Amino acid sequence: MIYSGLYTFSLSFLLLQMSTPSYQAEIERWRQERETRLKADAGWLTVAGLFWLKEGKNSVGTDKSNDIVLPAGSAPASVGAFEFHEGETLFHTAAGVEVQVNGKQATSARLKPGTSGSPDVVQLNDLTMFVIQRGKRFAIRLKDKNSPMRKAFTGLKFFPPDERYRVRAKFVPYNPPKMIPIPNILGETEEQASPGYVEFMLNGHEYRLDPVTEGDALFFIFKDLTSGKETYPPGRFLNTPMPKDGEVTLDFNKAYNPPCAFTPFATCPLPPKQNQLAVRIEAGELRYGH
């Protein structure tokens, strides 16, 4: 019996040793991919401006007299204008200025916003501009491959990987999907559809979270007792595959900061009240910078 117990213990220990490095390697790959996406030419570190459109002409260029002022030296003094009227945006170039719209040279174009899928993108040198919609307002989002945030990026930091924060959760569907209020940093609140909620155990206590859908995945916006201390104050994000057999795996080691942690020109959603958890989740991405 003693030898049998020792054998069982040794086998369990060996299996733990075999599985832990594999899981750590998985988390390390996820972290590297996360940082690669963040630093990419189209990543959030390149977001360099957000300009709310007014009705009529919105001039754009590097001259400070423009409504949309581009970074010094990045483009001509006058690039053209965004003509905005009742939710429709037309872009016209200034004489002699060459730009591309969706990869093709153009002097004018009607631009659909990102809410309709892939937005129409105006490109000039290392700059890209496209229309976004937030509630009833529309804006031009500017990306710059030479963004100061990208140049000053110091890398991401994380809690040590901990498989205790990789938990199985029961998925309870809403039928029909429930509309839940999602606030954002602009002070606005948008009703979004939640397909159901998840219930899970952590440190001997039961918790629940309401996700919304993002593409073919569940998207969780949550806050915990590390928020404002070790982690980003407003909260963090987590994505999971859609439920399978009534369950979802919540791997908080893959929790990550919203774009607003890296650029002041993002319009991030905030956790709804029911997703503000009274527990420390010591896993995932730590707060960036100060």
C-alpha positions as a Markdown table, in Angstrom:
| # | Residue | x | y | z |
|---|---|---|---|---|
| 1 | Met | 0.0 | 0.0 | 0.0 |
| 2 | Ile | 2.9 | 2.3 | 0.9 |
| 3 | Tyr | 4.6 | 1.6 | -2.4 |
| 4 | Ser | 1.3 | 1.9 | -4.3 |
| 5 | Gly | 0.7 | 5.4 | -2.7 |
| 6 | Leu | 4.3 | 6.5 | -3.5 |
| 7 | Tyr | 3.8 | 5.3 | -7.1 |
| 8 | Thr | 0.5 | 7.2 | -7.4 |
| 9 | Phe | 2.1 | 10.3 | -6.0 |
| 10 | Ser | 5.2 | 10.0 | -8.2 |
| 11 | Leu | 3.0 | 9.5 | -11.3 |
| 12 | Ser | 0.8 | 12.5 | -10.5 |
| 13 | Phe | 3.9 | 14.6 | -9.9 |
| 14 | Leu | 5.4 | 13.4 | -13.2 |
| 15 | Leu | 2.2 | 14.2 | -15.1 |
| 16 | Leu | 2.1 | 17.6 | -13.5 |
| 17 | Gln | 5.7 | 18.3 | -14.5 |
| 18 | Met | 4.9 | 17.1 | -18.0 |
| 19 | Ser | 1.7 | 19.2 | -18.4 |
| 20 | Thr | 2.9 | 22.4 | -16.7 |
| 21 | Pro | 5.7 | 23.2 | -19.2 |
| 22 | Ser | 3.3 | 22.6 | -22.1 |
| 23 | Tyr | 0.8 | 25.0 | -20.7 |
| 24 | Gln | 3.5 | 27.6 | -19.9 |
| 25 | Ala | 4.7 | 27.3 | -23.6 |
| 26 | Glu | 1.1 | 27.9 | -24.7 |
| 27 | Ile | 0.8 | 31.0 | -22.6 |
| 28 | Glu | 4.2 | 32.2 | -23.8 |
| 29 | Arg | 3.1 | 31.8 | -27.5 |
| 30 | Trp | -0.1 | 33.7 | -26.7 |
| 31 | Arg | 1.9 | 36.5 | -25.1 |
| 32 | Gln | 4.3 | 36.8 | -28.0 |
| 33 | Glu | 1.4 | 36.9 | -30.5 |
| 34 | Arg | -0.4 | 39.5 | -28.4 |
| 35 | Glu | 2.6 | 41.8 | -28.4 |
| 36 | Thr | 3.3 | 41.2 | -32.1 |
| 37 | Arg | -0.3 | 42.3 | -32.9 |
| 38 | Leu | 0.0 | 45.3 | -30.7 |
| 39 | Lys | 3.2 | 46.5 | -32.4 |
| 40 | Ala | 2.1 | 45.7 | -35.9 |
| 41 | Asp | 1.7 | 48.5 | -38.6 |
| 42 | Ala | -2.1 | 48.2 | -38.0 |
| 43 | Gly | -1.9 | 47.6 | -34.3 |
| 44 | Trp | -3.2 | 49.9 | -31.5 |
| 45 | Leu | 0.2 | 51.5 | -30.8 |
| 46 | Thr | -0.1 | 53.2 | -34.2 |
| 47 | Val | -3.4 | 54.9 | -33.3 |
| 48 | Ala | -2.4 | 58.6 | -33.3 |
| 49 | Gly | -5.6 | 60.6 | -33.5 |
| 50 | Leu | -9.3 | 60.7 | -33.2 |
| 51 | Phe | -11.2 | 63.6 | -34.8 |
| 52 | Trp | -15.0 | 64.0 | -34.4 |
| 53 | Leu | -16.6 | 65.0 | -37.7 |
| 54 | Lys | -18.7 | 68.2 | -37.9 |
| 55 | Glu | -21.5 | 68.7 | -40.4 |
| 56 | Gly | -20.0 | 69.9 | -43.7 |
| 57 | Lys | -16.3 | 70.3 | -44.6 |
| 58 | Asn | -13.6 | 68.9 | -42.3 |
| 59 | Ser | -10.2 | 70.0 | -43.8 |
| 60 | Val | -7.2 | 67.7 | -43.2 |
| 61 | Gly | -3.4 | 68.3 | -43.5 |
| 62 | Thr | -0.3 | 69.2 | -41.4 |
| 63 | Asp | -1.1 | 72.9 | -41.3 |
| 64 | Lys | -2.5 | 73.9 | -37.9 |
| 65 | Ser | -5.4 | 75.7 | -39.6 |
| 66 | Asn | -6.9 | 72.4 | -40.6 |
| 67 | Asp | -9.8 | 70.8 | -38.7 |
| 68 | Ile | -7.9 | 67.5 | -38.7 |
| 69 | Val | -4.2 | 68.3 | -38.0 |
| 70 | Leu | -1.8 | 65.5 | -39.1 |
| 71 | Pro | 1.6 | 65.0 | -37.4 |
| 72 | Ala | 4.3 | 67.5 | -38.6 |
| 73 | Gly | 6.2 | 66.3 | -41.6 |
| 74 | Ser | 4.0 | 63.3 | -42.3 |
| 75 | Ala | 2.0 | 64.8 | -45.2 |
| 76 | Pro | 1.4 | 68.0 | -47.2 |
| 77 | Ala | 0.0 | 71.1 | -45.4 |
| 78 | Ser | -3.3 | 70.5 | -47.1 |
| 79 | Val | -4.3 | 67.0 | -48.0 |
| 80 | Gly | -8.0 | 67.5 | -48.8 |
| 81 | Ala | -11.2 | 67.3 | -46.8 |
| 82 | Phe | -13.8 | 65.0 | -45.4 |
| 83 | Glu | -17.3 | 66.2 | -46.4 |
| 84 | Phe | -19.7 | 64.9 | -43.7 |
| 85 | His | -23.5 | 65.1 | -44.1 |
| 86 | Glu | -26.1 | 63.1 | -42.2 |
| 87 | Gly | -23.9 | 60.1 | -41.5 |
| 88 | Glu | -22.3 | 60.0 | -45.0 |
| 89 | Thr | -18.6 | 60.8 | -45.5 |
| 90 | Leu | -17.0 | 61.8 | -48.8 |
| 91 | Phe | -13.3 | 62.3 | -49.1 |
| 92 | His | -11.7 | 64.7 | -51.6 |
| 93 | Thr | -8.0 | 65.3 | -52.2 |
| 94 | Ala | -6.4 | 68.6 | -52.6 |
| 95 | Ala | -4.9 | 69.5 | -56.0 |
| 96 | Gly | -1.6 | 67.6 | -56.6 |
| 97 | Val | -1.9 | 65.3 | -53.6 |
| 98 | Glu | -1.8 | 61.6 | -54.2 |
| 99 | Val | -3.6 | 59.2 | -51.8 |
| 100 | Gln | -4.9 | 55.7 | -52.0 |
| 101 | Val | -8.3 | 54.4 | -50.9 |
| 102 | Asn | -8.3 | 50.7 | -50.2 |
| 103 | Gly | -5.0 | 50.4 | -51.9 |
| 104 | Lys | -6.0 | 52.2 | -55.1 |
| 105 | Gln | -5.1 | 55.7 | -56.1 |
| 106 | Ala | -8.1 | 58.0 | -55.8 |
| 107 | Thr | -9.0 | 61.7 | -55.8 |
| 108 | Ser | -12.4 | 61.2 | -54.2 |
| 109 | Ala | -14.3 | 58.4 | -52.5 |
| 110 | Arg | -17.4 | 57.7 | -50.4 |
| 111 | Leu | -16.2 | 56.1 | -47.1 |
| 112 | Lys | -18.1 | 53.5 | -45.2 |
| 113 | Pro | -17.4 | 53.4 | -41.5 |
| 114 | Gly | -16.0 | 50.4 | -39.5 |
| 115 | Thr | -19.4 | 49.5 | -38.2 |
| 116 | Ser | -20.3 | 48.1 | -41.6 |
| 117 | Gly | -17.4 | 45.6 | -41.5 |
| 118 | Ser | -14.1 | 46.6 | -42.9 |
| 119 | Pro | -13.9 | 50.4 | -43.2 |
| 120 | Asp | -12.7 | 52.2 | -46.3 |
| 121 | Val | -9.2 | 53.3 | -45.6 |
| 122 | Val | -7.4 | 56.4 | -46.9 |
| 123 | Gln | -3.7 | 56.0 | -47.0 |
| 124 | Leu | -1.0 | 58.6 | -47.4 |
| 125 | Asn | 2.7 | 57.8 | -46.8 |
| 126 | Asp | 2.8 | 56.2 | -43.3 |
| 127 | Leu | -0.7 | 57.4 | -42.4 |
| 128 | Thr | -4.0 | 55.8 | -42.6 |
| 129 | Met | -7.4 | 57.3 | -41.9 |
| 130 | Phe | -10.9 | 55.8 | -41.7 |
| 131 | Val | -14.4 | 56.6 | -40.3 |
| 132 | Ile | -15.6 | 55.1 | -37.1 |
| 133 | Gln | -19.1 | 55.5 | -35.5 |
| 134 | Arg | -19.8 | 55.7 | -31.8 |
| 135 | Gly | -23.4 | 56.0 | -31.0 |
| 136 | Lys | -24.8 | 58.9 | -33.2 |
| 137 | Arg | -21.3 | 60.4 | -33.7 |
| 138 | Phe | -18.8 | 59.8 | -36.4 |
| 139 | Ala | -15.0 | 60.4 | -36.3 |
| 140 | Ile | -11.9 | 60.0 | -38.3 |
| 141 | Arg | -9.4 | 57.6 | -36.7 |
| 142 | Leu | -5.8 | 58.2 | -37.6 |
| 143 | Lys | -3.0 | 55.6 | -37.6 |
| 144 | Asp | 0.6 | 56.5 | -38.0 |
| 145 | Lys | 3.4 | 53.9 | -38.4 |
| 146 | Asn | 5.7 | 56.4 | -36.7 |
| 147 | Ser | 3.4 | 57.0 | -33.7 |
| 148 | Pro | 5.2 | 58.2 | -30.6 |
| 149 | Met | 3.4 | 55.5 | -28.6 |
| 150 | Arg | 4.8 | 52.8 | -30.9 |
| 151 | Lys | 8.3 | 54.2 | -30.7 |
| 152 | Ala | 8.2 | 54.5 | -26.9 |
| 153 | Phe | 6.7 | 51.0 | -26.3 |
| 154 | Thr | 8.5 | 49.2 | -23.6 |
| 155 | Gly | 6.9 | 45.8 | -23.8 |
| 156 | Leu | 4.1 | 44.0 | -21.9 |
| 157 | Lys | 4.3 | 42.5 | -18.4 |
| 158 | Phe | 2.2 | 39.7 | -17.0 |
| 159 | Phe | 1.4 | 37.7 | -13.8 |
| 160 | Pro | 3.3 | 34.3 | -13.8 |
| 161 | Pro | 1.2 | 31.7 | -15.6 |
| 162 | Asp | -1.1 | 29.9 | -13.1 |
| 163 | Glu | -3.4 | 27.1 | -14.2 |
| 164 | Arg | -5.7 | 27.7 | -11.3 |
| 165 | Tyr | -7.0 | 30.6 | -13.3 |
| 166 | Arg | -7.9 | 28.5 | -16.2 |
| 167 | Val | -11.4 | 27.4 | -15.2 |
| 168 | Arg | -14.4 | 25.6 | -16.7 |
| 169 | Ala | -17.6 | 27.7 | -16.6 |
| 170 | Lys | -21.2 | 26.7 | -17.1 |
| 171 | Phe | -22.9 | 28.6 | -19.9 |
| 172 | Val | -26.5 | 29.6 | -19.3 |
| 173 | Pro | -28.1 | 30.9 | -22.5 |
| 174 | Tyr | -30.5 | 33.8 | -22.6 |
| 175 | Asn | -33.5 | 33.0 | -24.8 |
| 176 | Pro | -33.8 | 35.4 | -26.5 |
| 177 | Pro | -30.4 | 37.1 | -26.1 |
| 178 | Lys | -30.5 | 39.8 | -23.4 |
| 179 | Met | -29.7 | 43.4 | -24.1 |
| 180 | Ile | -27.2 | 44.7 | -21.5 |
| 181 | Pro | -25.9 | 48.2 | -21.1 |
| 182 | Ile | -22.2 | 48.6 | -21.9 |
| 183 | Pro | -20.7 | 52.0 | -20.9 |
| 184 | Asn | -17.6 | 53.4 | -22.6 |
| 185 | Ile | -14.9 | 56.0 | -21.7 |
| 186 | Leu | -16.8 | 58.7 | -23.7 |
| 187 | Gly | -19.5 | 58.6 | -21.1 |
| 188 | Glu | -21.9 | 56.9 | -23.4 |
| 189 | Thr | -23.8 | 53.7 | -22.9 |
| 190 | Glu | -24.7 | 51.2 | -25.7 |
| 191 | Glu | -27.1 | 48.3 | -25.4 |
| 192 | Gln | -25.5 | 45.2 | -26.7 |
| 193 | Ala | -26.8 | 41.6 | -27.0 |
| 194 | Ser | -25.5 | 39.0 | -24.6 |
| 195 | Pro | -26.2 | 35.4 | -25.6 |
| 196 | Gly | -26.1 | 34.2 | -22.0 |
| 197 | Tyr | -24.0 | 34.2 | -18.8 |
| 198 | Val | -21.3 | 32.0 | -17.4 |
| 199 | Glu | -21.0 | 30.6 | -13.9 |
| 200 | Phe | -17.6 | 29.5 | -12.5 |
| 201 | Met | -15.9 | 28.7 | -9.2 |
| 202 | Leu | -12.7 | 30.6 | -8.1 |
| 203 | Asn | -11.1 | 30.2 | -4.7 |
| 204 | Gly | -14.1 | 28.3 | -3.4 |
| 205 | His | -16.6 | 31.0 | -4.4 |
| 206 | Glu | -19.1 | 31.2 | -7.4 |
| 207 | Tyr | -19.0 | 34.1 | -9.8 |
| 208 | Arg | -20.7 | 34.9 | -13.0 |
| 209 | Leu | -20.0 | 37.1 | -16.1 |
| 210 | Asp | -22.1 | 38.4 | -18.9 |
| 211 | Pro | -20.3 | 38.3 | -22.3 |
| 212 | Val | -21.2 | 39.9 | -25.6 |
| 213 | Thr | -20.4 | 38.4 | -29.0 |
| 214 | Glu | -17.4 | 39.5 | -31.1 |
| 215 | Gly | -17.4 | 37.8 | -34.4 |
| 216 | Asp | -17.5 | 34.0 | -33.7 |
| 217 | Ala | -16.3 | 34.4 | -30.1 |
| 218 | Leu | -17.5 | 35.5 | -26.7 |
| 219 | Phe | -16.1 | 38.8 | -25.4 |
| 220 | Phe | -15.8 | 39.5 | -21.7 |
| 221 | Ile | -15.2 | 42.9 | -20.3 |
| 222 | Phe | -14.5 | 42.5 | -16.6 |
| 223 | Lys | -13.0 | 44.2 | -13.5 |
| 224 | Asp | -11.6 | 42.6 | -10.4 |
| 225 | Leu | -9.8 | 43.6 | -7.2 |
| 226 | Thr | -6.4 | 43.9 | -8.9 |
| 227 | Ser | -7.8 | 46.7 | -11.1 |
| 228 | Gly | -6.2 | 50.0 | -10.2 |
| 229 | Lys | -3.4 | 48.2 | -8.4 |
| 230 | Glu | -1.5 | 45.6 | -10.4 |
| 231 | Thr | -3.8 | 45.8 | -13.5 |
| 232 | Tyr | -5.3 | 48.5 | -15.6 |
| 233 | Pro | -7.8 | 50.5 | -13.5 |
| 234 | Pro | -10.9 | 50.4 | -15.7 |
| 235 | Gly | -10.7 | 46.6 | -16.3 |
| 236 | Arg | -9.5 | 44.0 | -18.8 |
| 237 | Phe | -10.8 | 42.0 | -21.7 |
| 238 | Leu | -11.0 | 38.2 | -22.3 |
| 239 | Asn | -12.0 | 36.3 | -25.4 |
| 240 | Thr | -13.2 | 32.7 | -25.5 |
| 241 | Pro | -14.6 | 30.3 | -28.2 |
| 242 | Met | -18.3 | 30.0 | -28.3 |
| 243 | Pro | -19.8 | 27.5 | -25.8 |
| 244 | Lys | -19.5 | 23.8 | -26.4 |
| 245 | Asp | -21.7 | 21.3 | -24.7 |
| 246 | Gly | -22.9 | 24.0 | -22.4 |
| 247 | Glu | -19.4 | 25.0 | -21.2 |
| 248 | Val | -16.8 | 27.6 | -21.7 |
| 249 | Thr | -13.1 | 27.7 | -20.7 |
| 250 | Leu | -12.2 | 31.0 | -19.1 |
| 251 | Asp | -8.4 | 31.3 | -19.2 |
| 252 | Phe | -7.6 | 34.4 | -17.2 |
| 253 | Asn | -4.0 | 34.0 | -18.0 |
| 254 | Lys | -5.0 | 35.4 | -21.4 |
| 255 | Ala | -6.8 | 38.4 | -20.0 |
| 256 | Tyr | -5.4 | 41.6 | -21.6 |
| 257 | Asn | -5.5 | 45.3 | -21.4 |
| 258 | Pro | -7.9 | 47.4 | -23.6 |
| 259 | Pro | -6.5 | 49.7 | -26.3 |
| 260 | Cys | -7.0 | 52.7 | -24.0 |
| 261 | Ala | -4.1 | 51.4 | -21.9 |
| 262 | Phe | -1.8 | 52.3 | -24.8 |
| 263 | Thr | -3.3 | 55.2 | -26.6 |
| 264 | Pro | -5.5 | 58.2 | -25.6 |
| 265 | Phe | -7.3 | 58.0 | -28.9 |
| 266 | Ala | -9.3 | 54.7 | -28.4 |
| 267 | Thr | -13.0 | 54.6 | -27.3 |
| 268 | Cys | -12.9 | 51.5 | -25.0 |
| 269 | Pro | -16.0 | 49.8 | -23.5 |
| 270 | Leu | -16.0 | 49.5 | -19.7 |
| 271 | Pro | -17.2 | 46.6 | -17.6 |
| 272 | Pro | -20.9 | 46.5 | -16.9 |
| 273 | Lys | -21.8 | 46.5 | -13.1 |
| 274 | Gln | -22.4 | 42.7 | -13.1 |
| 275 | Asn | -18.9 | 42.1 | -14.4 |
| 276 | Gln | -17.1 | 43.8 | -11.6 |
| 277 | Leu | -15.9 | 40.9 | -9.5 |
| 278 | Ala | -15.2 | 41.0 | -5.8 |
| 279 | Val | -12.1 | 38.7 | -6.2 |
| 280 | Arg | -8.4 | 39.2 | -7.0 |
| 281 | Ile | -7.7 | 37.5 | -10.4 |
| 282 | Glu | -3.9 | 37.4 | -10.3 |
| 283 | Ala | -3.5 | 36.3 | -13.9 |
| 284 | Gly | -3.0 | 37.8 | -17.3 |
| 285 | Glu | -1.7 | 41.2 | -18.4 |
| 286 | Leu | -0.4 | 43.7 | -15.9 |
| 287 | Arg | -1.0 | 47.5 | -16.2 |
| 288 | Tyr | 1.2 | 49.2 | -18.8 |
| 289 | Gly | 3.6 | 52.0 | -17.8 |
| 290 | His | 2.2 | 54.3 | -15.1 |
